[in-house]
Structures are given as C-alpha cells and as structure tokens.
C-alpha cells in the first residue's frame, strides 16, 4: 500500500457545499467560459462572413469539446502524421561514409 495516500474528508453540509462550489467553479472555468468565448467567436465570424449559421451555447460546448479533443490528439509526442528531416552530416561523417563505400567497392573487386 502507498504510505502517502491523502484522504479528503467532507464534514457536514459546509463541506458538502464547499465541494459542490469547487466542482461548479472548475466546470465554469474549464468548460462553460471557454465554450461561451468559442460560441461568441463563431457567431461573430458567422455574422461578418454570412457563410455559416450562428450557434447557441450547447453547440458552443460541443465546438469547445471538439477543439480540446483535437488539441489532445495532436499534442501527444507521437503524431499520426509526422515529417522528419534528416540532419546534415558533418565533414567527418561524410568522410567516414565515403571510406566505407570505398572499402565495400574494393572488396567486390
């Protein structure tokens, strides 16, 4: 068993109300407010460009969820699509490769 286990104890209605308050603040800060900003940003662009419809708050939450899920998928260390460019060889590495090629050609003769 872990020795450094922390147990949170909620005592009475005061602790219960504090827990509900903390959870509601986390939801408001990480879900509702960014969704509201996303909704207003989308609606501003919809109004200015007239090329797509306006959305409501529920659709703003869905749009925020799509943005966050996409950020989660594409911010991992391993990308689904990755482009890797090789570093240039130093002069010593080029000489080493050329000497290996010459040795292989001499062995074939």
C-alpha positions as semicolon CSV with decimal commas, in nm:
position;residue;x (nm);y (nm);z (nm)
1;X;0,000;0,000;0,000
2;X;0,103;0,358;-0,057
3;X;0,216;0,541;0,254
4;X;0,148;0,891;0,121
5;X;-0,223;0,844;0,048
6;X;-0,428;1,155;0,113
7;X;-0,788;1,117;0,214
8;X;-1,024;1,408;0,173
9;X;-1,290;1,411;0,439
10;X;-1,606;1,613;0,388
11;X;-1,775;1,704;0,715
12;X;-2,138;1,815;0,724
13;X;-2,326;2,049;0,499
14;X;-2,050;2,307;0,500
15;X;-1,802;2,061;0,350
16;X;-2,064;1,938;0,104
17;X;-2,141;2,293;-0,009
18;X;-1,770;2,368;-0,041
19;X;-1,723;2,057;-0,256
20;X;-2,018;2,149;-0,481
21;X;-1,883;2,506;-0,509
22;X;-1,535;2,385;-0,607
23;X;-1,673;2,144;-0,868
24;X;-1,904;2,411;-1,015
25;X;-1,616;2,660;-1,034
26;X;-1,400;2,404;-1,217
27;X;-1,681;2,332;-1,464
28;X;-1,741;2,703;-1,517
29;X;-1,371;2,778;-1,563
30;X;-1,273;2,489;-1,788
31;X;-1,597;2,418;-1,977
32;X;-1,859;2,694;-1,967
33;X;-1,646;3,008;-2,007
34;X;-1,429;2,875;-2,293
35;X;-1,745;2,742;-2,460
36;X;-1,904;3,085;-2,426
37;X;-1,598;3,251;-2,581
38;X;-1,595;2,992;-2,861
39;X;-1,965;3,048;-2,926
40;X;-1,925;3,427;-2,942
41;X;-1,619;3,396;-3,168
42;X;-1,807;3,162;-3,402
43;X;-2,114;3,386;-3,407
44;X;-1,900;3,694;-3,477
45;X;-1,743;3,522;-3,776
46;X;-2,084;3,393;-3,888
47;X;-2,227;3,744;-3,875
48;X;-1,933;3,905;-4,057
49;X;-1,895;3,644;-4,332
50;X;-2,257;3,523;-4,364
51;X;-2,121;3,189;-4,483
52;X;-2,227;2,964;-4,194
53;X;-2,508;2,965;-3,937
54;X;-2,494;3,101;-3,584
55;X;-2,475;2,859;-3,290
56;X;-2,620;2,852;-2,938
57;X;-2,448;2,775;-2,606
58;X;-2,496;2,396;-2,630
59;X;-2,335;2,392;-2,971
60;X;-2,059;2,616;-2,832
61;X;-1,988;2,347;-2,571
62;X;-1,970;2,086;-2,848
63;X;-1,738;2,307;-3,053
64;X;-1,514;2,362;-2,748
65;X;-1,512;1,984;-2,686
66;X;-1,406;1,924;-3,048
67;X;-1,128;2,183;-3,017
68;X;-1,000;2,035;-2,690
69;X;-1,019;1,676;-2,818
70;X;-0,828;1,775;-3,131
71;X;-0,565;1,953;-2,923
72;X;-0,533;1,643;-2,705
73;X;-0,490;1,417;-3,008
74;X;-0,236;1,633;-3,187
75;X;-0,027;1,739;-2,885
76;X;0,097;1,391;-2,799
77;X;0,461;1,305;-2,852
78;X;0,373;1,061;-3,130
79;X;0,182;1,222;-3,412
80;X;-0,038;1,032;-3,652
81;X;0,135;1,212;-3,937
82;X;0,492;1,325;-3,880
83;X;0,753;1,474;-4,108
84;X;1,112;1,419;-4,011
85;X;1,403;1,582;-4,188
86;X;1,747;1,433;-4,153
87;X;2,020;1,646;-4,008
88;X;2,309;1,728;-4,237
89;X;2,620;1,520;-4,196
90;X;2,935;1,674;-4,061
91;X;3,256;1,661;-4,266
92;X;3,391;1,375;-4,052
93;X;3,072;1,171;-4,102
94;X;3,085;1,228;-4,480
95;X;3,449;1,108;-4,490
96;X;3,354;0,803;-4,282
97;X;3,068;0,713;-4,517
98;X;3,287;0,759;-4,826
99;X;3,562;0,542;-4,678
100;X;3,309;0,266;-4,605
101;X;3,181;0,285;-4,963
102;X;3,537;0,262;-5,099
103;X;3,610;-0,041;-4,877
104;X;3,297;-0,219;-4,998
105;X;3,388;-0,148;-5,363
106;X;3,744;-0,273;-5,312
107;X;3,617;-0,594;-5,151
108;X;3,392;-0,661;-5,451
109;X;3,691;-0,641;-5,689
